[in-house]
Amino acid sequence: MTSSYYVIDSSSLIELHRHNPIDVYPTVWKHIESLIRKGTLAAPKEVLYEILDGDDELGPMGEEAEKTLPRTQ
């Protein structure tokens, strides 16, 4: 059995949020949070910095992800 791992960048998260806000599409965002918790979604550390620098709903998600998000080099 093979495992799937995903790497995401900030523009993907920002565009997803722009067109699918957390409060309107909570299931999509819960799935992303689940991938983060499972360790199957990773991101370069710069992604986290860009998300935390924003002033939208992604900021709190970034703060939570900072604790568990596996980071690429």
C-alpha positions as a Markdown table, in Angstrom:
| # | Residue | x | y | z |
|---|---|---|---|---|
| 1 | Met | 0.0 | 0.0 | 0.0 |
| 2 | Thr | 1.4 | 3.4 | -0.9 |
| 3 | Ser | 0.8 | 6.5 | 1.2 |
| 4 | Ser | 0.0 | 9.9 | -0.3 |
| 5 | Tyr | 1.7 | 13.0 | 0.8 |
| 6 | Tyr | 0.9 | 16.5 | -0.4 |
| 7 | Val | 2.9 | 19.8 | -0.5 |
| 8 | Ile | 0.9 | 23.0 | -0.7 |
| 9 | Asp | 1.9 | 26.6 | -1.3 |
| 10 | Ser | 0.5 | 29.9 | 0.0 |
| 11 | Ser | -1.1 | 30.9 | -3.3 |
| 12 | Ser | -3.2 | 27.7 | -3.3 |
| 13 | Leu | -4.5 | 28.4 | 0.2 |
| 14 | Ile | -5.1 | 32.1 | -0.5 |
| 15 | Glu | -7.0 | 31.4 | -3.7 |
| 16 | Leu | -8.9 | 28.5 | -2.1 |
| 17 | His | -10.0 | 30.9 | 0.7 |
| 18 | Arg | -10.8 | 33.7 | -1.7 |
| 19 | His | -13.2 | 31.4 | -3.7 |
| 20 | Asn | -14.3 | 29.0 | -0.9 |
| 21 | Pro | -14.3 | 30.9 | 2.4 |
| 22 | Ile | -13.9 | 28.9 | 5.6 |
| 23 | Asp | -17.3 | 30.0 | 6.9 |
| 24 | Val | -19.1 | 29.0 | 3.7 |
| 25 | Tyr | -17.3 | 25.8 | 3.0 |
| 26 | Pro | -16.2 | 24.4 | 6.4 |
| 27 | Thr | -16.0 | 20.8 | 5.2 |
| 28 | Val | -13.2 | 21.6 | 2.7 |
| 29 | Trp | -11.2 | 23.4 | 5.4 |
| 30 | Lys | -11.8 | 20.6 | 7.9 |
| 31 | His | -10.4 | 18.2 | 5.4 |
| 32 | Ile | -7.3 | 20.3 | 5.0 |
| 33 | Glu | -6.9 | 20.5 | 8.8 |
| 34 | Ser | -7.3 | 16.7 | 9.0 |
| 35 | Leu | -4.5 | 16.3 | 6.4 |
| 36 | Ile | -2.3 | 18.6 | 8.5 |
| 37 | Arg | -3.0 | 16.7 | 11.7 |
| 38 | Lys | -2.3 | 13.3 | 10.0 |
| 39 | Gly | 1.0 | 14.7 | 8.7 |
| 40 | Thr | 0.2 | 14.1 | 5.1 |
| 41 | Leu | 0.1 | 17.8 | 4.1 |
| 42 | Ala | 3.4 | 19.7 | 4.2 |
| 43 | Ala | 4.4 | 23.2 | 3.3 |
| 44 | Pro | 7.6 | 25.2 | 3.0 |
| 45 | Lys | 8.1 | 27.4 | 6.1 |
| 46 | Glu | 7.6 | 30.5 | 4.0 |
| 47 | Val | 4.0 | 29.4 | 3.4 |
| 48 | Leu | 3.3 | 29.5 | 7.1 |
| 49 | Tyr | 4.9 | 33.0 | 7.4 |
| 50 | Glu | 2.8 | 34.3 | 4.5 |
| 51 | Ile | -0.4 | 32.9 | 6.0 |
| 52 | Leu | 0.4 | 34.4 | 9.4 |
| 53 | Asp | 1.2 | 37.8 | 7.9 |
| 54 | Gly | -2.3 | 38.0 | 6.4 |
| 55 | Asp | -5.2 | 39.7 | 8.1 |
| 56 | Asp | -8.0 | 37.2 | 7.2 |
| 57 | Glu | -9.4 | 34.0 | 8.5 |
| 58 | Leu | -6.3 | 32.0 | 7.4 |
| 59 | Gly | -4.2 | 33.5 | 10.2 |
| 60 | Pro | -5.8 | 31.4 | 13.0 |
| 61 | Met | -5.5 | 28.3 | 10.8 |
| 62 | Gly | -1.8 | 29.1 | 10.3 |
| 63 | Glu | -1.3 | 29.5 | 14.0 |
| 64 | Glu | -2.8 | 26.1 | 14.6 |
| 65 | Ala | -0.9 | 24.5 | 11.7 |
| 66 | Glu | 2.4 | 26.0 | 13.0 |
| 67 | Lys | 2.2 | 23.4 | 15.8 |
| 68 | Thr | 1.7 | 20.4 | 13.6 |
| 69 | Leu | 2.4 | 21.2 | 9.9 |
| 70 | Pro | 5.3 | 19.1 | 8.6 |
| 71 | Arg | 7.6 | 21.5 | 6.7 |
| 72 | Thr | 9.7 | 20.8 | 3.6 |
| 73 | Gln | 13.3 | 22.0 | 3.4 |
